[in-house]
Amino acid sequence: MDRVLPDLVTTFDHEKFSSVKAVSNGEVLGFAALRDGNYLTHLFVANSQQGSGLGRALLNHLLNQTDAREVSLRSSVNAVEFYNRNGFVATGEEAEFNGIRFVPMSLVRT
């Protein structure tokens, strides 16, 4: 994992947010943030790291930080397959808000 994720750094902890970034040689390779322990607000991975497992590592890091039974998000249309592979399911139809298309999704943990 060090090859993909040499530095996993919590960028800030706030009452409402937890976030993490992956850094290599000073370059941010990925970032993820969870609000209120149950809503994934951001998950971004540099193009150069797509398919490397970095997105899954960032997601799992945040999921391991919360005891929420359900975690939800609004997935970009292009990321739906990634979230499906990581246990999320669509909870509604594709929608659009302010010109941005998304699919509401959630992960129920047992």
N, C-alpha and C positions, 0 to 999 in steps of 0.2 A: 504494500500500500504506500510505502514511502515514495516510490517512483511517481505515483499519481498525486499524492497528498502529503508533501513534505511538511507543510505547516498548516494546521487547522486551528484558526484563531477565533475566539469569541470576540466579535467586534464591539458589542455593547450588550449589557444586560440592563433592562429597564423593567419597571413594574409590568408593562404590557408586552414587551418584545424580548425575544432572544434571537440572536443572529450569529452567523458563523461565516467565515470566509476562508478560502484555500489560497495560499500564497506560495509562490516558488520564485526564488531569486528576486524578490521584491515585486513581482508581478501578480496581481490578483487574477486567479484562474476561475474562481467561482464564489458565489455568495448566496446565502439563504437566510430567510427570516420567518419567524413564527410569532404571531400575535395572540396574546391571551392563552398561550399554550395549546390552542386548538384550531388556529387558522393560519395556513401557510400563505404569507403575503408575497414572498419573493423566492425564486430559485433560478439563478442564472449561472451558466457555465460558458466559459470562453469557447469560441468555435474550435480552437486547437485542441480542446479537451473533450469535445463531444464524443460519446461512445467509449470513453476511458474508464467509466465507473465513478467519476468525480461527482456527478449529480446524485447518484444513489448514496454515495458516502456523505454528502452534505445533508441530504434528506434524512438518512438514518441517524446522523449525529443529532439533528433537532428532535426527531421522534424519540430518541433515547433520553432527551432532556425533559420530556413531558409525561405526565401520567393520564392525560386526556384519553378517554375511551374512543372519541371520534375526532378526527382532524379533517378539516374541509379546506377547499381552495377553489379558485376559478382558474382553470387550466387554459392556456392558449390552445387553439385548435391543433397546432403543430406538436404540442407536448402531451396530448391525451394518451398516446401509446406508452410513453415513458411512465406516466402515472399508473396506467393499467398494469404494467409489468411490476410495479411496486405496490400493488394491492388496492389502489384506489378504484372506485367505480363512479360512473356518471350518476348524478342525482337529479338531473334535469336535461332539457334540450339545449342545444347550442343557442346562445343568445348574443346580443350586442349591446354594449354600453359605451357611449361617447366614441363610437366608431371602432371599438375594439371587440373582436369576437372572442368568446370564451365558452367553456363547458363547465358547469358546476360539478364538483366531484368531492368524494369523501372516502376516508379510510376508517373503518370501524375495527377497533382492536379488541380482542377477547382476552 
